[in-house]
Amino acid sequence: MTLIKDKFDYDTDISDKDLIVVILPCEATNIILECATNYDIDFYIAMCGFVYSSLSSIMDYMEFLLNYINNK
């Protein structure tokens, strides 16, 4: 297991990882989801509060994230 505490962005090398566990990623959530799905890596994300204030509920946010992943 490798613990990485650096800022997660599109340049973060996750190609050799089997699982990504992220706690309160906030604005990096979409980047993490996109990178994990591009490499077909399992992930667990402990969500923080709403990143997008225009969404009215956590279910709206989850639907937004699923649509985001599926449309990439």
Backbone as JSON Lines, residues from 0, in Angstrom:
{"i":0,"aa":"M","n":[0.84,-1.18,0.0],"ca":[0.0,0.0,0.0],"c":[0.89,1.24,0.0]}
{"i":1,"aa":"T","n":[0.5,2.22,-0.79],"ca":[1.23,3.47,-0.87],"c":[0.3,4.61,-0.45]}
{"i":2,"aa":"L","n":[0.76,5.43,0.46],"ca":[0.0,6.59,0.89],"c":[0.56,7.81,0.19]}
{"i":3,"aa":"I","n":[-0.3,8.49,-0.55],"ca":[0.1,9.69,-1.28],"c":[-0.69,10.86,-0.7]}
{"i":4,"aa":"K","n":[0.02,11.87,-0.24],"ca":[-0.64,13.03,0.36],"c":[-0.55,14.27,-0.52]}
{"i":5,"aa":"D","n":[-0.06,14.12,-1.73],"ca":[0.08,15.26,-2.63],"c":[-1.27,15.64,-3.22]}
{"i":6,"aa":"K","n":[-1.3,16.81,-3.82],"ca":[-2.49,17.27,-4.53],"c":[-2.77,16.32,-5.7]}
{"i":7,"aa":"F","n":[-4.01,15.89,-5.85],"ca":[-4.38,15.0,-6.94],"c":[-4.82,15.84,-8.13]}
{"i":8,"aa":"D","n":[-4.17,15.62,-9.26],"ca":[-4.57,16.28,-10.5],"c":[-4.37,15.31,-11.66]}
{"i":9,"aa":"Y","n":[-4.58,15.78,-12.87],"ca":[-4.49,14.9,-14.04],"c":[-3.09,14.32,-14.25]}
{"i":10,"aa":"D","n":[-2.07,14.91,-13.64],"ca":[-0.71,14.43,-13.79],"c":[-0.33,13.39,-12.74]}
{"i":11,"aa":"T","n":[-1.21,13.12,-11.78],"ca":[-0.92,12.13,-10.75],"c":[-0.89,10.75,-11.39]}
{"i":12,"aa":"D","n":[0.22,10.05,-11.21],"ca":[0.38,8.72,-11.82],"c":[-0.29,7.66,-10.94]}
{"i":13,"aa":"I","n":[-1.38,7.1,-11.44],"ca":[-2.1,6.05,-10.7],"c":[-2.11,4.75,-11.5]}
{"i":14,"aa":"S","n":[-1.33,4.68,-12.54],"ca":[-1.39,3.54,-13.45],"c":[-1.07,2.2,-12.79]}
{"i":15,"aa":"D","n":[-0.31,2.21,-11.71],"ca":[0.05,0.95,-11.05],"c":[-0.76,0.68,-9.79]}
{"i":16,"aa":"K","n":[-1.84,1.41,-9.59],"ca":[-2.67,1.26,-8.38],"c":[-3.82,0.3,-8.63]}
{"i":17,"aa":"D","n":[-4.25,-0.38,-7.57],"ca":[-5.41,-1.29,-7.64],"c":[-6.66,-0.67,-7.03]}
{"i":18,"aa":"L","n":[-6.46,0.25,-6.1],"ca":[-7.57,0.87,-5.39],"c":[-7.17,2.28,-5.0]}
{"i":19,"aa":"I","n":[-8.1,3.2,-5.14],"ca":[-7.89,4.58,-4.7],"c":[-8.89,4.87,-3.59]}
{"i":20,"aa":"V","n":[-8.4,5.33,-2.46],"ca":[-9.24,5.72,-1.33],"c":[-8.99,7.19,-1.08]}
{"i":21,"aa":"V","n":[-10.05,7.99,-1.12],"ca":[-9.91,9.43,-0.99],"c":[-10.87,9.93,0.07]}
{"i":22,"aa":"I","n":[-10.37,10.79,0.94],"ca":[-11.2,11.37,1.99],"c":[-11.35,12.87,1.74]}
{"i":23,"aa":"L","n":[-12.58,13.29,1.58],"ca":[-12.94,14.7,1.39],"c":[-12.16,15.39,0.27]}
{"i":24,"aa":"P","n":[-12.31,14.9,-0.97],"ca":[-11.55,15.48,-2.07],"c":[-12.11,16.8,-2.59]}
{"i":25,"aa":"C","n":[-13.35,17.11,-2.27],"ca":[-14.01,18.35,-2.69],"c":[-13.84,18.6,-4.19]}
{"i":26,"aa":"E","n":[-13.12,19.65,-4.57],"ca":[-13.02,20.04,-5.97],"c":[-12.31,19.0,-6.84]}
{"i":27,"aa":"A","n":[-11.53,18.12,-6.26],"ca":[-10.8,17.11,-7.04],"c":[-11.65,15.88,-7.34]}
{"i":28,"aa":"T","n":[-12.88,15.83,-6.86],"ca":[-13.73,14.65,-7.03],"c":[-13.85,14.24,-8.49]}
{"i":29,"aa":"N","n":[-14.18,15.17,-9.36],"ca":[-14.36,14.84,-10.78],"c":[-13.07,14.34,-11.4]}
{"i":30,"aa":"I","n":[-11.94,14.94,-11.05],"ca":[-10.66,14.51,-11.59],"c":[-10.35,13.08,-11.14]}
{"i":31,"aa":"I","n":[-10.58,12.8,-9.88],"ca":[-10.33,11.46,-9.34],"c":[-11.21,10.43,-10.03]}
{"i":32,"aa":"L","n":[-12.49,10.73,-10.17],"ca":[-13.41,9.81,-10.84],"c":[-12.98,9.56,-12.28]}
{"i":33,"aa":"E","n":[-12.63,10.6,-12.97],"ca":[-12.23,10.46,-14.36],"c":[-10.95,9.63,-14.49]}
{"i":34,"aa":"C","n":[-9.96,9.92,-13.67],"ca":[-8.7,9.18,-13.74],"c":[-8.9,7.72,-13.35]}
{"i":35,"aa":"A","n":[-9.66,7.47,-12.29],"ca":[-9.89,6.09,-11.85],"c":[-10.62,5.29,-12.91]}
{"i":36,"aa":"T","n":[-11.62,5.88,-13.54],"ca":[-12.36,5.14,-14.56],"c":[-11.54,4.96,-15.83]}
{"i":37,"aa":"N","n":[-10.68,5.93,-16.16],"ca":[-9.81,5.78,-17.34],"c":[-8.85,4.62,-17.19]}
{"i":38,"aa":"Y","n":[-8.38,4.38,-15.97],"ca":[-7.45,3.28,-15.7],"c":[-8.16,2.03,-15.19]}
{"i":39,"aa":"D","n":[-9.48,2.07,-15.11],"ca":[-10.28,0.94,-14.6],"c":[-9.82,0.51,-13.2]}
{"i":40,"aa":"I","n":[-9.69,1.51,-12.33],"ca":[-9.24,1.29,-10.96],"c":[-10.44,1.48,-10.02]}
{"i":41,"aa":"D","n":[-10.59,0.55,-9.09],"ca":[-11.64,0.69,-8.09],"c":[-11.34,1.9,-7.21]}
{"i":42,"aa":"F","n":[-12.41,2.51,-6.69],"ca":[-12.2,3.69,-5.84],"c":[-13.26,3.76,-4.76]}
{"i":43,"aa":"Y","n":[-12.89,4.4,-3.67],"ca":[-13.8,4.72,-2.57],"c":[-13.57,6.18,-2.26]}
{"i":44,"aa":"I","n":[-14.65,6.95,-2.27],"ca":[-14.54,8.38,-2.0],"c":[-15.47,8.73,-0.84]}
{"i":45,"aa":"A","n":[-14.9,9.23,0.25],"ca":[-15.68,9.77,1.36],"c":[-15.98,11.22,1.0]}
{"i":46,"aa":"M","n":[-17.2,11.46,0.59],"ca":[-17.57,12.76,0.03],"c":[-17.6,13.87,1.08]}
{"i":47,"aa":"C","n":[-17.22,15.05,0.63],"ca":[-17.38,16.23,1.46],"c":[-18.73,16.86,1.11]}
{"i":48,"aa":"G","n":[-18.95,18.08,1.5],"ca":[-20.21,18.76,1.19],"c":[-20.36,18.97,-0.3]}
{"i":49,"aa":"F","n":[-21.42,19.61,-0.69],"ca":[-21.7,19.82,-2.1],"c":[-20.63,20.68,-2.75]}
{"i":50,"aa":"V","n":[-20.11,20.2,-3.86],"ca":[-19.13,20.95,-4.63],"c":[-19.85,21.95,-5.54]}
{"i":51,"aa":"Y","n":[-21.02,21.55,-5.99],"ca":[-21.8,22.4,-6.9],"c":[-23.03,22.9,-6.19]}
{"i":52,"aa":"S","n":[-23.05,24.16,-5.85],"ca":[-24.14,24.72,-5.06],"c":[-25.46,24.76,-5.84]}
{"i":53,"aa":"S","n":[-25.41,24.58,-7.16],"ca":[-26.65,24.61,-7.94],"c":[-27.44,23.3,-7.81]}
{"i":54,"aa":"L","n":[-26.81,22.26,-7.26],"ca":[-27.5,20.99,-7.08],"c":[-28.19,20.98,-5.73]}
{"i":55,"aa":"S","n":[-29.41,20.47,-5.69],"ca":[-30.22,20.62,-4.49],"c":[-30.07,19.5,-3.47]}
{"i":56,"aa":"S","n":[-29.5,18.35,-3.86],"ca":[-29.39,17.25,-2.91],"c":[-28.21,16.37,-3.24]}
{"i":57,"aa":"I","n":[-27.84,15.52,-2.33],"ca":[-26.74,14.59,-2.57],"c":[-27.08,13.62,-3.7]}
{"i":58,"aa":"M","n":[-28.34,13.27,-3.85],"ca":[-28.75,12.38,-4.94],"c":[-28.57,13.07,-6.29]}
{"i":59,"aa":"D","n":[-28.87,14.36,-6.35],"ca":[-28.62,15.11,-7.58],"c":[-27.13,15.12,-7.9]}
{"i":60,"aa":"Y","n":[-26.32,15.28,-6.86],"ca":[-24.87,15.3,-7.04],"c":[-24.36,13.94,-7.51]}
{"i":61,"aa":"M","n":[-24.86,12.86,-6.92],"ca":[-24.45,11.52,-7.34],"c":[-24.86,11.26,-8.79]}
{"i":62,"aa":"E","n":[-26.05,11.69,-9.16],"ca":[-26.5,11.53,-10.55],"c":[-25.6,12.34,-11.48]}
{"i":63,"aa":"F","n":[-25.26,13.56,-11.07],"ca":[-24.34,14.39,-11.86],"c":[-23.01,13.67,-12.07]}
{"i":64,"aa":"L","n":[-22.46,13.08,-11.0],"ca":[-21.17,12.4,-11.11],"c":[-21.26,11.17,-12.02]}
{"i":65,"aa":"L","n":[-22.33,10.41,-11.91],"ca":[-22.5,9.24,-12.79],"c":[-22.61,9.66,-14.23]}
{"i":66,"aa":"N","n":[-23.37,10.71,-14.5],"ca":[-23.47,11.23,-15.87],"c":[-22.12,11.75,-16.36]}
{"i":67,"aa":"Y","n":[-21.38,12.38,-15.48],"ca":[-20.06,12.89,-15.83],"c":[-19.14,11.75,-16.26]}
{"i":68,"aa":"I","n":[-19.14,10.66,-15.48],"ca":[-18.3,9.52,-15.8],"c":[-18.74,8.86,-17.11]}
{"i":69,"aa":"N","n":[-20.03,8.65,-17.27],"ca":[-20.54,7.94,-18.43],"c":[-20.41,8.72,-19.73]}
{"i":70,"aa":"N","n":[-20.29,10.02,-19.64],"ca":[-20.17,10.84,-20.85],"c":[-18.74,11.18,-21.21]}
{"i":71,"aa":"K","n":[-17.77,10.64,-20.5],"ca":[-16.35,10.9,-20.8],"c":[-15.84,9.97,-21.86]}
